[in-house]
Amino acid sequence: MSDHLKSPSRLSFYLDCMRSRGFTAEQVLAGTGLDLNRLQDPSRRILPAQFRRTIQNMLDLTGDPYLGIAVGRSSRSATWASWAMPPSVPPP
């Protein structure tokens, strides 16, 4: 995953996906230092570590190693790269 700051709209999409699976935003964002209020500010940027932690939370909550495939099917192809590297692996 790149070290560039991410748009909050990307995390909002992931939160919607997890909400449809019965998980709250608070559960998905645990340990990231983020909350819904911060994500609603379009000028805010998300740090790569916050983004990786969110994805790790999603995987931990669902226990589904194929979650990225399911999320990818319902998203634009540009967001798939986030799932290409496990969040527990630091970027090169």
C-alpha positions in Angstrom: 0.0 0.0 0.0 1.3 3.4 -0.8 2.3 5.9 1.9 0.0 8.6 0.5 -2.7 10.1 2.5 -6.2 8.6 1.8 -9.5 10.3 1.3 -12.2 9.7 4.0 -14.6 8.7 1.3 -12.7 5.4 0.9 -13.2 4.6 4.5 -16.9 5.7 4.4 -17.4 3.0 1.7 -15.8 0.4 3.9 -17.9 1.4 6.8 -21.1 1.0 4.7 -20.0 -2.5 3.7 -19.4 -3.4 7.3 -22.6 -1.9 8.4 -24.4 -4.2 6.0 -22.7 -7.1 7.8 -23.9 -5.9 11.2 -20.8 -4.1 12.5 -20.8 -0.5 13.8 -18.5 2.3 12.7 -17.0 2.3 16.2 -16.1 -1.4 15.9 -14.5 -0.9 12.5 -12.6 2.3 13.5 -11.4 1.0 16.9 -7.8 1.8 17.6 -7.5 4.2 14.6 -8.0 7.5 16.3 -10.8 8.2 13.8 -14.5 8.7 14.3 -17.5 9.4 12.0 -17.3 13.2 12.6 -13.7 13.3 11.3 -14.6 11.2 8.3 -17.4 13.6 7.3 -14.9 16.3 6.6 -13.9 15.9 2.9 -10.7 18.0 3.4 -9.4 15.5 6.0 -6.9 12.9 5.0 -6.4 9.5 6.5 -2.9 8.3 7.5 -1.8 5.0 5.9 -1.5 3.4 9.4 -5.1 4.4 10.2 -6.2 3.0 6.9 -4.3 -0.3 7.4 -5.7 -0.6 11.0 -9.2 -0.1 9.7 -8.8 -2.9 7.2 -7.2 -5.2 9.8 -10.2 -4.5 12.1 -12.6 -5.5 9.2 -10.7 -8.7 8.7 -10.6 -9.4 12.5 -14.3 -8.6 13.0 -15.6 -10.8 10.1 -13.0 -13.6 10.3 -13.4 -13.7 6.6 -10.0 -14.0 4.8 -11.9 -13.3 1.5 -13.5 -10.1 2.7 -11.5 -8.1 0.2 -13.0 -10.0 -2.7 -16.5 -9.4 -1.4 -15.8 -5.7 -0.9 -14.0 -5.5 -4.2 -17.0 -6.8 -6.1 -19.1 -4.0 -4.7 -16.6 -1.2 -5.3 -14.6 0.5 -8.1 -11.5 -1.3 -9.1 -9.3 1.6 -7.8 -10.0 0.6 -4.2 -8.9 -3.0 -4.7 -5.2 -2.2 -4.2 -5.9 -1.7 -0.5 -6.6 -5.4 -0.2 -3.6 -6.6 -2.2 -1.3 -6.5 0.8 -2.3 -7.8 4.3 -2.6 -4.8 6.6 -0.4 -6.5 9.2 2.5 -6.4 6.7 4.2 -3.0 6.7 4.6 -1.4 3.2 8.0 -1.9 1.5 
